[in-house]
Amino acid sequence: ANRLRKNWDRLSPWAQENDISCFRLYDADMPEYNLAIDIYERFVHVQEYAPPKSVDSQKASERFTTGLQVLRQLFSLERSQLFIKTRKPQKGRSQYQKKQREGKLFVVHEGGAEFLVNFTDFLDTGLFLDHRKTRARIGELARGHTFLNLYGYTGSATVYAAMHGATSTTTVDISEKYLTRTQANLSLNGYGGPLHTTICADCMQWLKSERGRYGVIFVDPPTFSNNRHRKQSFSIQDEHEELLRLAMEHLSREGILLFSTNFKKFSLAPGLLRDFGVKEITDQTLPMDFKHKGSAHRCFEFRHRNELEEDAS
Ligand SMILES: C[S@@+](CC[C@H](N)C(=O)[O-])C[C@H]1O[C@@H](n2cnc3c(N)ncnc32)[C@H](O)[C@@H]1O
């Protein structure tokens, strides 16, 4: 209870000051309470992490129950405001596979936009909170440019780009469900029509046949995925070089590509550092509610080399 109160006292003034209504309150800060707690306006979303093998599972589940009781009391939560999910590490399968039923969608706010979130069907809600600042950066960069969102998920970055004046947006994802949510998120904010395209495809395959160039590209692939549409599985460490080389072929001469990964042991291929202007910007994209652990994601900015050199001269 003390830790939660302390986190609340630290984060809620910051959130208010910055007009942030969805943020991470607690992220396994104490190893014996192995859960993540996210505030989404009047709702609280709790994910239980699977306990490490060294921890007795009976003890872990008792502590989880205690954690929930504390949370209910501290925030005087009604049943309908609390959503609880159990999360076990997945081997070889995507974490983003859907469950059978689609539950209720709620509207939450971020950066002047509205987003649909789902608290019941997926491990993730549809809005990755660690990317709040990445989305804001995309908004700043996209003004007056064409925007390409690869592995676009629910299109939250696309909404930011549209809202901040991108001339067109293209969102590519392999999941029809997520693209439907992308379209819904766009409509909710007043965007749609032929300037905002969603494409259901495997990103690597699509990049090989696409001819267009874009001013701003966001690439946020899964760490691993074994999608039924793909013959072989995808691993970010093994395939990021090929993926980013393909994506850079579609970046305009002065364009900027942002690449993000959640893979904790990620290391960028040296060939990419040699051939492109690359800057790690994780410090600028990790928000305060994810900074203490320093490892929610890593984010890199890519440009074509000749542009970078011309800039410097
Ligand atoms: C945005 S990534 C997840 C990145 C996230 N930051 C994380 O926690 O790892 C998830 C999205 O990638 C999509 N996806 C997975 N494999 C894909 C593929 N081969 N081509 C296109 N989209 C894919 C999924 O449908 C999902 O919407």
The ligand as a MOL file (V3000), in Angstrom:
LIG
                    3D

  0  0  0     0  0            999 V3000
M  V30 BEGIN CTAB
M  V30 COUNTS 27 29 0 0 0
M  V30 BEGIN ATOM
M  V30 1 C 3.0230 -2.9890 -32.8400 0
M  V30 2 S 3.6420 -4.6230 -32.7170 0 CHG=1
M  V30 3 C 4.0380 -4.7050 -31.0560 0
M  V30 4 C 5.1150 -3.8060 -30.6720 0
M  V30 5 C 5.0670 -3.5070 -29.2540 0
M  V30 6 N 5.7480 -2.2720 -29.0280 0
M  V30 7 C 5.5500 -4.6380 -28.3610 0
M  V30 8 O 5.1560 -4.6250 -27.2170 0
M  V30 9 O 6.2860 -5.5490 -28.7710 0 CHG=-1
M  V30 10 C 2.2640 -5.5980 -32.7920 0
M  V30 11 C 1.5630 -5.4790 -34.1440 0
M  V30 12 O 2.3130 -6.1050 -35.1710 0
M  V30 13 C 1.4120 -6.8010 -36.0150 0
M  V30 14 N 2.1760 -7.8170 -36.7470 0
M  V30 15 C 2.7580 -8.9260 -36.2690 0
M  V30 16 N 3.4230 -9.5750 -37.2410 0
M  V30 17 C 3.2540 -8.8500 -38.3810 0
M  V30 18 C 3.7130 -8.9700 -39.7260 0
M  V30 19 N 4.4830 -9.9760 -40.0940 0
M  V30 20 N 3.3710 -8.0170 -40.6140 0
M  V30 21 C 2.5750 -6.9930 -40.2440 0
M  V30 22 N 2.1140 -6.8130 -38.9830 0
M  V30 23 C 2.4470 -7.7220 -38.0620 0
M  V30 24 C 0.3630 -7.3400 -35.0670 0
M  V30 25 O -0.8380 -7.6330 -35.7330 0
M  V30 26 C 0.2230 -6.1680 -34.0920 0
M  V30 27 O -0.7530 -5.2660 -34.4900 0
M  V30 END ATOM
M  V30 BEGIN BOND
M  V30 1 1 1 2
M  V30 2 1 2 3
M  V30 3 1 2 10
M  V30 4 1 3 4
M  V30 5 1 4 5
M  V30 6 1 5 6
M  V30 7 1 5 7
M  V30 8 2 7 8
M  V30 9 1 7 9
M  V30 10 1 10 11
M  V30 11 1 11 12
M  V30 12 1 11 26
M  V30 13 1 12 13
M  V30 14 1 13 14
M  V30 15 1 13 24
M  V30 16 1 14 15
M  V30 17 1 14 23
M  V30 18 2 15 16
M  V30 19 1 16 17
M  V30 20 1 17 18
M  V30 21 2 17 23
M  V30 22 1 18 19
M  V30 23 2 18 20
M  V30 24 1 20 21
M  V30 25 2 21 22
M  V30 26 1 22 23
M  V30 27 1 24 25
M  V30 28 1 24 26
M  V30 29 1 26 27
M  V30 END BOND
M  V30 END CTAB
M  END
